[in-house]
């Protein structure tokens, strides 16, 4: 199926795009207006986009019903400061409640039962229940159609002790993030769903194109399998293959099946030796 966004209703295309561009992290943004009224709203058009200085970008779009600006955007124009709180599974239902269109001036902290915690450098409060909180100043708000692109610089970051390891780094296995999908769907990033992909070799992998054809065009190996083999810095030498070939008296089909199993365990060198021996 091929769709030209100009040929269908924008909200209909939105359902396709948000279901495909997923999962998306959630910016749980707390802001404040000139009168001191606090607002708390979630936005899944959000990410970390800059290192030095550290930059976050999120986008509170105009309301779909009447095209009016959301309270978050109005507040940011009045007080260009925001706290981006991150969302884990323990707070996802409360977070969802804050997405209701409450009248301006209603404090979503109170509606959803969250605790306001005073920030150190900005006026909006932090969400105490959030395991990570970024105090930010707004650098720019760019408007494109219904989108408001908010560019923020992180001034101060807060990390809950329970997600840190013994080296004071974030332990991904101790986090329990949730992310936004399309419609009513969310994803839970739990230890059971996590996996590692080793970064490509600093000396450059040989590439899939350099693998022998009988491996490259095998119907038993997947694209992921070939990607692992292509990340090797070099193919094994004849001497290495001769050493590995001992006790490998198996059929070609068994060879590929065993190699695929080794690749599943990230034993890439053993797998390529088995295939070539």
C-alpha positions as CSV (number, residue, x, y, z in Angstrom):
1,X,0.0,0.0,0.0
2,X,1.3,3.5,-0.9
3,X,-0.2,6.6,0.4
4,X,0.3,10.3,-0.6
5,X,-0.4,12.3,2.6
6,X,-1.9,15.1,0.5
7,X,-4.6,12.7,-0.8
8,X,-6.1,11.7,2.5
9,X,-7.4,13.5,5.6
10,X,-4.5,14.6,7.9
11,X,-6.0,12.8,11.0
12,X,-6.3,9.6,9.0
13,X,-2.7,9.8,7.9
14,X,-1.8,10.5,11.6
15,X,-3.2,7.1,12.6
16,X,-0.9,5.4,10.0
17,X,2.2,7.4,11.0
18,X,1.9,7.0,14.8
19,X,1.3,3.3,14.4
20,X,4.4,2.9,12.2
21,X,6.8,5.4,13.9
22,X,6.8,3.6,17.2
23,X,7.6,3.1,20.0
24,X,8.0,6.7,20.9
25,X,9.3,8.0,24.3
26,X,6.9,10.2,26.3
27,X,7.7,13.7,27.4
28,X,5.7,14.3,30.5
29,X,5.9,18.1,30.4
30,X,5.2,20.4,33.4
31,X,4.9,24.1,32.7
32,X,3.6,27.2,34.4
33,X,1.9,30.4,33.2
34,X,2.5,34.0,34.3
35,X,-0.1,33.7,37.1
36,X,1.6,30.6,38.6
37,X,-0.9,28.1,37.3
38,X,0.8,24.7,36.7
39,X,0.0,22.4,33.8
40,X,1.1,18.8,33.3
41,X,0.7,17.0,29.9
42,X,2.2,14.0,28.0
43,X,3.6,14.3,24.5
44,X,5.0,11.4,22.4
45,X,6.4,13.6,19.7
46,X,9.6,13.8,21.6
47,X,13.3,12.8,21.7
48,X,16.9,13.7,22.8
49,X,18.6,15.3,19.8
50,X,21.7,17.1,20.9
51,X,24.8,16.4,23.1
52,X,26.7,19.6,23.7
53,X,24.6,21.4,24.8
54,X,22.1,18.6,25.7
55,X,19.0,19.3,23.7
56,X,15.5,17.8,23.9
57,X,12.8,18.4,21.3
58,X,9.0,17.8,21.7
59,X,6.0,18.9,19.9
60,X,2.6,19.9,21.4
61,X,0.4,20.0,18.3
62,X,-2.7,22.2,18.1
63,X,-6.0,20.7,19.1
64,X,-7.5,18.6,16.4
65,X,-11.1,19.8,17.2
66,X,-10.7,23.5,16.7
67,X,-7.0,24.2,15.9
68,X,-6.4,26.1,19.2
69,X,-3.1,26.0,21.0
70,X,-2.8,23.6,24.0
71,X,-2.1,25.0,27.4
72,X,1.4,23.7,27.4
73,X,2.3,25.9,24.3
74,X,0.6,28.9,25.7
75,X,2.5,28.5,29.0
76,X,5.8,28.1,27.2
77,X,5.3,31.4,25.4
78,X,4.6,33.1,28.7
79,X,7.3,31.3,30.8
80,X,9.9,29.6,28.5
81,X,10.8,26.9,31.0
82,X,9.7,23.2,31.2
83,X,10.4,20.1,33.2
84,X,10.5,16.9,31.0
85,X,9.6,14.0,33.3
86,X,10.0,10.5,32.0
87,X,7.3,7.8,32.4
88,X,7.7,4.3,33.7
89,X,5.0,1.6,34.1
90,X,4.2,2.4,37.7
91,X,2.7,5.8,36.6
92,X,1.3,5.1,33.2
93,X,-2.4,5.2,34.1
94,X,-2.0,8.4,36.1
95,X,-0.1,9.9,33.2
96,X,-2.8,8.9,30.7
97,X,-5.4,10.7,32.9
98,X,-3.5,14.0,32.5
99,X,-4.1,13.9,28.7
100,X,-7.7,14.8,29.3
101,X,-8.6,18.3,28.0
102,X,-9.1,20.0,31.4
103,X,-9.8,23.8,31.4
104,X,-6.9,26.2,31.5
105,X,-5.9,26.7,35.1
106,X,-6.7,23.2,36.3
107,X,-3.7,21.5,37.9
108,X,-3.2,18.0,36.5
109,X,-0.9,17.1,39.3
110,X,-3.9,17.2,41.6
111,X,-6.2,15.5,39.1
112,X,-3.9,12.6,38.5
113,X,-2.6,12.3,42.1
114,X,1.1,13.3,41.3
115,X,3.4,15.1,43.8
116,X,4.9,18.4,42.9
117,X,8.6,18.7,43.7
118,X,10.3,22.0,43.6
119,X,12.8,22.4,40.7
120,X,16.3,23.8,41.3
121,X,16.7,26.1,38.3
122,X,13.3,26.5,36.7
123,X,9.9,27.6,37.9
124,X,7.7,24.6,36.8
125,X,7.7,21.7,39.4
126,X,9.0,18.2,38.8
127,X,6.9,15.1,39.1
128,X,8.3,13.4,42.2
129,X,7.1,10.0,41.0
130,X,9.1,10.1,37.8
131,X,12.4,8.3,37.9
132,X,14.1,10.8,35.6
133,X,13.4,14.6,35.4
134,X,15.0,17.2,33.2
135,X,14.8,20.9,34.1
136,X,15.0,22.8,30.8
137,X,14.9,26.3,29.3
138,X,13.2,26.8,26.0
139,X,15.5,27.9,23.2
140,X,13.0,28.2,20.4
141,X,9.4,27.3,19.4
142,X,8.9,26.9,15.7
143,X,5.4,26.5,14.3
144,X,4.8,24.4,11.2
145,X,1.1,24.1,10.4
146,X,-0.4,22.4,13.4
147,X,2.9,21.5,15.0
148,X,4.8,23.5,17.6
149,X,8.5,22.3,17.7
150,X,9.8,23.1,21.1
151,X,13.6,23.1,21.4
152,X,14.9,22.8,25.0
153,X,18.3,22.8,26.7
154,X,18.7,20.6,29.7
155,X,19.9,22.7,32.7
156,X,19.6,20.1,35.4
157,X,18.9,16.4,35.5
158,X,17.6,14.2,38.3
159,X,17.8,10.4,38.4
160,X,16.1,8.1,40.9
161,X,18.5,6.0,43.0
162,X,16.6,2.8,42.3
163,X,17.6,2.8,38.5
164,X,21.3,3.3,39.1
165,X,24.0,0.6,39.3
166,X,27.1,0.5,41.6
167,X,28.9,2.8,39.2
168,X,26.2,5.4,39.4
169,X,25.1,4.7,35.8
170,X,21.6,3.9,34.7
171,X,21.1,0.2,34.7
172,X,18.7,-0.6,31.8
173,X,17.6,-3.8,33.6
174,X,16.3,-1.7,36.5
175,X,14.2,0.6,34.4
176,X,10.6,0.0,33.4
177,X,9.9,2.5,30.7
178,X,6.7,2.8,28.7
179,X,6.5,4.1,25.2
180,X,3.7,5.2,23.0
181,X,2.4,3.3,20.0
182,X,-0.6,4.0,17.8
183,X,-4.2,4.3,19.0
184,X,-4.6,3.1,22.6
185,X,-1.5,1.0,22.5
186,X,1.7,1.3,24.6
187,X,4.9,-0.7,25.0
188,X,6.5,-1.7,28.2
189,X,10.3,-1.9,28.1
190,X,10.9,-4.6,30.7
191,X,14.0,-6.8,31.2
192,X,12.3,-9.6,29.4
193,X,12.0,-7.6,26.2
194,X,15.5,-6.1,26.2
195,X,18.3,-7.4,24.0
196,X,21.8,-6.2,23.0
197,X,23.1,-5.4,19.5
198,X,26.9,-5.1,19.6
199,X,28.1,-1.8,18.0
200,X,29.8,-2.3,14.6
201,X,33.5,-2.9,14.6
202,X,35.7,0.3,14.9
203,X,37.8,-1.3,12.1
204,X,34.8,-1.7,9.9
205,X,33.0,-5.0,9.2
206,X,33.7,-6.8,6.0
207,X,30.1,-6.4,4.9
208,X,27.5,-8.9,3.7
209,X,28.8,-8.4,0.1
210,X,32.1,-10.0,1.0
211,X,30.6,-13.2,2.3
212,X,30.7,-16.3,0.0
213,X,27.7,-16.6,-2.2
214,X,26.6,-19.9,-0.6
215,X,26.3,-18.1,2.7
216,X,25.0,-14.7,1.3
217,X,22.2,-16.4,-0.6
218,X,21.3,-19.1,1.9
219,X,17.6,-19.5,2.5
220,X,18.4,-20.7,6.1
221,X,20.0,-17.5,7.3
222,X,18.0,-14.3,8.0
223,X,19.0,-10.8,7.3
224,X,19.9,-10.4,11.0
225,X,22.1,-13.5,10.8
226,X,24.0,-12.1,7.7
227,X,24.3,-8.7,9.5
228,X,26.2,-10.4,12.3
229,X,28.5,-12.2,9.9
230,X,29.1,-9.0,7.9
231,X,30.2,-7.2,11.0
232,X,33.3,-9.4,11.3
233,X,36.6,-7.6,10.7
234,X,37.9,-10.4,8.5
235,X,37.1,-13.9,7.5
236,X,39.0,-16.7,9.3
237,X,42.3,-17.9,7.9
238,X,42.8,-21.3,6.4
239,X,44.8,-22.3,9.5
240,X,42.0,-21.3,11.8
241,X,39.5,-23.2,9.6
242,X,41.6,-26.4,9.7
243,X,41.7,-26.3,13.5
244,X,38.0,-25.7,13.7
245,X,37.2,-28.4,11.1
246,X,38.1,-31.2,13.5
247,X,35.1,-33.2,14.6
248,X,32.8,-31.3,12.3
249,X,31.7,-34.2,10.1
250,X,28.1,-33.1,9.5
251,X,25.9,-32.5,6.5
252,X,25.5,-29.0,4.9
253,X,21.9,-28.7,6.2
254,X,23.1,-29.6,9.7
255,X,26.0,-27.1,9.3
256,X,23.7,-24.2,8.6
257,X,21.3,-25.2,11.3
258,X,24.0,-25.3,13.9
259,X,25.6,-22.1,12.6
260,X,22.2,-20.3,12.9
261,X,22.0,-21.6,16.5
262,X,25.5,-20.2,17.2
263,X,24.5,-16.8,15.7
264,X,21.5,-16.8,18.0
265,X,23.9,-16.9,20.9
266,X,26.1,-14.2,19.3
267,X,28.9,-16.8,18.8
268,X,29.7,-15.2,15.4
269,X,33.3,-16.3,15.0
270,X,32.3,-19.9,15.7
271,X,29.4,-19.7,13.3
272,X,31.5,-18.4,10.4
273,X,34.2,-21.0,11.0
274,X,31.6,-23.7,11.0
275,X,30.1,-22.5,7.7
276,X,33.5,-22.2,6.0
277,X,35.2,-25.3,7.4
